[in-house]
Amino acid sequence: MDFFRSKSAAKQAIPTSSNKPRSTKWHRMYFFLAGFDVLVVVLSVLLNHLIVDTYHRSIKANQSWVQQLSSYSTLGSLASAVNAPGNNVFDTHNVEAESRNMNEALRAFNEHLAMAKKQLEVRIANEAEHSADVQAFTLALKDEVGAVDGAMVEMVNEALLIFSYFREGQSDNAGKRMATMDRKFALLLASLSTVRDRVGLIQSKLLEEELESVEELRRVEYAIMVFVLLMVSAAVIYGGKIRREMESQAAEREGYLAVLRESEMQARQQASLLDKAQDAIVVHGMDNRILYWNKSAERLYGLSKEEALGKSAQELIYQGSAAFNAATNSLIETGDWADEVTLRRRDGCTITLESHRTLVRDDDGQPQSVLSINTDITHRKTAEQEVQRLAFYDQLTGLANRRLMLDRLQHLLAGSSRSLHTSAIILIDLDNFKALNDTLGHDRGDMLLQQVALRLCGCIRESDTVARLGGDEFVVLLDGLNENPPEAAIQAKAIGEKILNSLNISYQLDGYEHHSTPSLGIALFQGQLSTVDDIMKRADLAMYRAKAAGRNTMRFFDPEMQAVATARARLEVDLRQGLQDKEFILHYQPQVNSEGRIIGAEALMRWQNPERGVVFPGEFIPLAEETGLILPLGRWALQAACTQLVAWAKHSETARLGMA
C-alpha cells in the first residue's frame, strides 16, 4: 500500500547542512546575488505556471466544448430515431408499436437535450471570465438550442397527426402529411447543424483569446530571462567564492538526488512486480483521475497506459455508471468494497469482472486514492450461463424445457393463492408428426419443430411461457387471465384460435412445402386447489378429446367452460351470417314535444334471427365491438336510417321529422 502513498518520506530523510556564520564581504555579496536570483527564478516559475495554467484552461475549455459538440451530435442520432417511427408506420401499419417506439426515442432525446441545456446554463453562469464575444456567442447558442426543442415539438406533432390518421383509417391523409413531417425533420436537422456551427465558433474564439494571453505572458517571460542573464553575469565576477559555494551546494544536492534515485528505483521495482500480476490493477484519485494503470489493465480494457493516465475512471472504464458512484460512497464509509461488475470495452465487447477496491488514506487519515484489483471472470460467467441454458432450455428450439416449464407452473400455483386471476395451460400436439419423420427424415422434422416454436412465440403475450415437453408436444402457460372463469375461457380460446391459425399455415422445409395441423387441449385453473400433475393430466385429456374430435381443433377440459366458448363462437358465426342475410331491422320510437306533437324518432336496432328470435342490442353489440363487426353494422344502420328519412321527406306530414 505504501507504493501508492505520498513520497514525502523521502524528503524527510534528507539531511540538512549546518548554518555556518558568513561575515565576509564575499559571503554577503553572494547571498545578496543568490537571494535576488532565487527571487527572479521564483517569479519566472510563477509566470511559467501561469502560462501552463492558461494552456490548461484553454485545453479544458476546448475539451469541454468538444464534449458539448459530441452531445449535440448525439442529439442528431436521437432525432433520427424519433423521426423513424413516423416513416416506419407506412410500412408496418402498426401504429401502437411505432407510437411507443417514437415515445421511447423522444424520451431519450428530451433527456439528452435537458442535460445539454443544463450544461449550457452552467457555462453561461461561469462565462464572466471570458470576453463579451464569447458570452454573446454562448447566449446565442442558448437560443439556438431552444430552437432545436421547438423544431422537435413541431416534428413530433406532425408524427402524432400521421398516427391519428392511421388510427382513423385515413392512410391517404397520413401520406399527404409525410412531406410536411420530412420538412419539419429537415428544419430540426438544420437547427442542430446551427448549434454545432455555433459551438465550433465559440471554440475558435476561445483558442484565439487564450493564444493572445499566452503570447503576452511569453513576452514578459523573455524579459525576465534577459534580466536573469544579467544577474548571472554579475555573479560571474565573484566566481571563485561563488564556485566554492556552488560546489558545496552541489554536494548537498547530490545527497538529495541519491535519496530520490533510491526511492525511484524502489518505485520502479514495485511497479514492475505489479505489471507482472494477472489481475488488472488501477489506482485513481478521489477526483476519479487515473494515477496508475498496469499491463494487465491494458490487456483487459484494451487501452494503453498513455491513453488511460489522467482520464476519469468513471467515464473511461465505467461509462459514467451510477453504480460507480454508489460503490464509491460505500467505499468511503467502509474502506473496502467487492462485487461483480459488467462493463463494455471500447471495442464493443462485454466483460464481467470480480472487482475489489480499497481506500488509500494519506498521513492525515484523509481519503487519497482508490486501489482497484479487477479479475476477468467473463469465461466463468459464460460457462455458468451455458450450464443454465442446457439445464432449463430445449437445445433444438431454444424454448423452455419440461423442467423449467414445470418450475414456472409450480411458482404460478404458489402465487395464485394470493391472486384471484385465472391461469390456463394449452397442451399442443402436432398431428401426424411421425409420418413426417418416417417419410422426409428427422432433419426436416427438426426444421418443422423449430418453425412451430417461432410461430408459437409470436402468438402469446410477454407474460406467457412457451415450452417444448419433448417430441412434437408443446405447452403454452397463460398467466393473468380474467378473474371470471367464463371470461378467462374466452381469452384462452382466442389465443388457442390464434395458435391454430398460425400453425395451419404451410411450412417450407428445405425446399419441400409441408402442411401440418395441431390438436390443442386447454385446462383452466385458479388458486391452489390443483397440483401440477392434475393440471397436466387435464390438459392432456382435453388434447386427446381434440384428437378424437377429428384433430386440428381444440377442447377445454371443463365442459362448462367449453360450453361458454362454444356459445360465444356460435353467436359470432350467427352475427356474421345475420349481416349477410340482412336479418337486422330498425324500430322507430316517436319523439314528441311538450305539446304532444311528434317531432322526430329514435332509431332502435333489433336482430331478427330465425332461431334465436328477436335479439336485443345488449346481447350482440359487445361481441360486435370485440370482433370489429360494429363498423359494418353501424354503416348498415346509418344507411337504413337515411333511407327512411328520404322516404319521410316525400310526404308533407313527415318531411320535417328528425331522427336520433
Secondary structure, DSSP 8 states (H G I E B T S, - for coil): -GGGS-THHHHHTS---------SHHHHHHHHHHHHHHHHHHHHHHHHHHHHHHHHHHHHHHHHHHHHHHHHHHHHHHHHHHHHHHHHHHHH--HHHHHHHHHHHHHHHHHHHHHHHHHHHHHHHTGGGS-HHHHHHHHHHHHHHHHHHHHHHHHHHHHHHHHHHHHTT-HHHHHHHHHHHHHHHHHHHHHHHHHHHHHHHHHHHHHHHHHHHHHHHHHHHHHHHHHHHHHHHHHHHTHHHHHHHHHHHHHHHHHHHHHHHHHHHHHHHHHHHHHT-SSEEEEEETT-BEEEE-HHHHHHHS--HHHHTTSBHHHHTSTT-HHHHHHHHHHHHHSEEEEEEEEE-TTS-EEEEEEEEEEEE-TTS-EEEEEEEEEE-HHHHHHHHHHHHHHHB-TTT-SB-HHHHHHHHHHHHHHHTT---EEEEEEEEETTHHHHHHHH-HHHHHHHHHHHHHHHHTTS-TT-EEEEEETTEEEEEEEEE-SSHHHHHHHHHHHHHHHHHHHTS-EEETTEEE---EEEEEEEE-TTSS-HHHHHHHHHHHHHHHHHTTSSSEEESSHHHHHHHHHHHHHHHHHHHHHHTT-EEEEEEEEE-TTS-EEEEEEEEEEEETTTEEE-HHHHHHHHHHHTTHHHHHHHHHHHHHHHHHHHHTSTTTTT-EE-
